[in-house]
Amino acid sequence: MRSVTDLASLARFILSPDCQSIVILTGAGVSVASGIPDFRSPGGMYDTLRPELITATEQQRKLMTMDPTYVVEKNMFLQNSFPYLEVRRPFILGVRDRIWKPTIAHHFASLLHSKTDKLTRVYTQNIDGLTNAVGLPDGKIVSVHGTLDKAGCESCGEDMDFDAFCSEVEAKIRDIYHPEKGPQESTPIKCPSCGKATVKPKTVLFGSSLPAEFFDKASQDLPTTDLLIVAGTSLVVSPANSLAYNVPTNTLRVIVNNEPVGKELGIDHSPDAKRDFFARGDCDEVFLDLIGELGWIAELKELEDNLPRVSLELINAKYK
Ligand SMILES: [Zn+2]
């Protein structure tokens, strides 16, 4: 009988022959150390939205004032792509310019893959593209809500080169946060394939269905998952949270979070839990300790050029 009660025993389980397939589910918490703004938190995109600055009709502005999430709503976007593109402009260009770097939690997935070959998949609810920045093979990642670092047409589905798209955003979309920086007026970015002004990063808009890949891969991966690591997500967004209760009953579930999340999904946070292990703490701190228990600190340190400053400080404070 497996008994995982701390990070040391978790590390032993990961390295043991009993553990062959590992699935990771991530949310906003794994990106905190990168410094990327969380759209939903106070001070984030929705909280500070000023509809009067956005290129839109009075009616569209009224909707956005009532509910800022109209910025990322499908019907709004198909009628007028400027609210989405103007609000997201700094994030799109920031992703292109690699302003935000992947954290220790992101790098854990690539170390796990290269050191053990047991990583089956990372499911991320984040759109920030940081999961794609640690060198994992593309097929190892499912971006449940899409991703900001790829571009495509919402109408015809054709992909567009991300750098070419970013150049268009820079030249054609007004910077509503720093109006002196970009063009004075927004002009449409047209799809090279269908001609409609509906090109955008490949994030999932409200009112759209999730990528079929999520359901395909989940039904393929979950039956044989030995370990599910749930990191930095409150487990309230469906259907991503279904991974937590769709794994077999003998799958070890590890929750990395500051809060005991997922109680309503049946996660047991007590110290003597049989099936679950609650690793309380900030994602970067917990994953650093886990990497330490796994004996991979030297490999982590080699990635210093691709880590945020706060993550580096944390590593250097613990492992001189
Ligand atoms: Zn198109």
Residues whose N, C-alpha, C, O or C-beta is under 5 A from the ligand:
A	BS01	ZN	C153 S155 C156 G157 C191 S193 C194 G195
